[in-house]
Amino acid sequence: MENAAVFPKPLKMRWIMIGMAFLATVLNYVHRLSFNYLSAEGPLRELIPDSAFGYIGTAFFIAYMISNAFSGFVIDKLGTRLGYSLCMAFWTTAGLCHAFVKTPLQFGVVRFFLGIGEAGNWPAGVKVASEWFPPAERSTASGIFNSGAALGAIIVPPLVAYLSIMYSWQTTFIILAAFGYLWLAAFWFIYYTPKQEINEQKQKTLPLKQLLKSRFVITLIISKFFLDPVWYFVTFWLGRYMVDVHHWSLKQIGWYATIPFIIADIGNVLGGYFTQFIIKRGMPIYKARKLSVCLSAGIMGISLLSAPFVITSPLSALIIFGFAGFGYTSYTSNTLACPPDVVPKSSSATVWGIACVGTGLGGALFQSLSGITLNVFGKGDITQGYNYLLFMYGGISAIGLLIIWLLMGPIIRNKELEAYSAEINQQHNA
């Protein structure tokens, strides 16, 4: 296992580089969620009923799943600078295309292409953290760049509410795309790979069949199938929940729907720092990672399973959604740091990418089930329909927790993969 004592002295530029990944993640979520809030009320709500909304979400996650199967491999192969830039260019262009479509089917198509591009953000972010940060700092670095997801979710409600009032929804999508192209230009000129990592980057990526022999990789895929859809329930359905159950307007959502995501953003930093703190206090890195991940998953499950009994007002609903988001972001800031601990860094983005196939598959399935559940159980009482959803997502959180706790095993360097990597690189260089 990598040891912080022998890792080269960290470079000051690492904070700028992880800052660029943070900004990319903010934009990722701005593009991802703007459609959800614009369609919660107003002209788009008339075009897109709950059943269509669920299937449009499914289209996004099918694309997300497909893209994750190869995006991490492509980023490992092309390098961080080119790979990250291509991802941003693709999803920003897909976001721009939202301005020129009008039917649920057309929105499903552009959301599909958005999912293809956006999936690469996290393998690329993992790559940035592994190239620039020593092992003990990676959970903190991962928490910083992943906190862009929650900050993006904080920004979207008021931003979309303001832009939709001042301009049309079409113009809103165009303005949001402009920010993506600005990031792309800045990143292309700023980013470089540290000298000490150039040789690592030249190492061959491990083949998929070899990675799938790892217990860690398989259980990571399965656990993300159950845990990641919880975050997409919070981010995709919060606007509709507040409109349907608490009869809020888009303007009210714009002002107050930031509360859950402010709470969630704290989880990114606190979750990563908690792991760094207990590592400094002497706990082995692999034990600290697993403890933090399991505690975070537990917060997700408890929040959602208790929600139908404790939500009595719009504010209490926002707080409960916030605790669920806190658990998820804390969980993610720690799991993002795990692949470089287990596999060669030349394959870290690949591992995160294929693990997120579980994310896409789970997201697609549970987004569809969410729309179906509301149609079946929410016709007479919409609150009851959402309560079923809260129980469902709380239950799958508990399943994900048990998979990590009982089946994943220790999160330590895989010596077989290390030896295999050394062998194929020796043959390649011979």
Secondary structure, DSSP 4 states (H G I P E B T S, - for coil): ---TTTSPPPPTTHHHHHHHHHHHHHHHHHHHHHHHHHTTSSHHHHH--HHHHHHHHHHHHHHHHHHHHHHHHHHHHH-HHHHHHHHHHHHHHHHHHGGG--SHHHHHHHHHHHHHHHTTHHHHHHHHHHHHS-HHHHHHHHHHHHHHHHHHHHHHHHHHHHHHHHS-HHHHHHHHHHHHHHHHHHHHHH----HHHHHHHHSPPPPHHHHTT-HHHHHHHHHHHHHHHHHHHHHHHHHHHHHHHH---HHHHHHHTTHHHHHHHHHHHHHHHHHHHHHHTT--HHHHHHHHHHHHHHHHHHHHHHHHHH--SHHHHHHHHHHHHHHHHHHHHHHTTSHHHHS-GGGHHHHHHHHHHHHHHHHHHHHHHHHHHHHHHSSS-HHHHHHHHHHHHHHHHHHHHHIIIIIS------HHHHHHHHHHHHHHH-
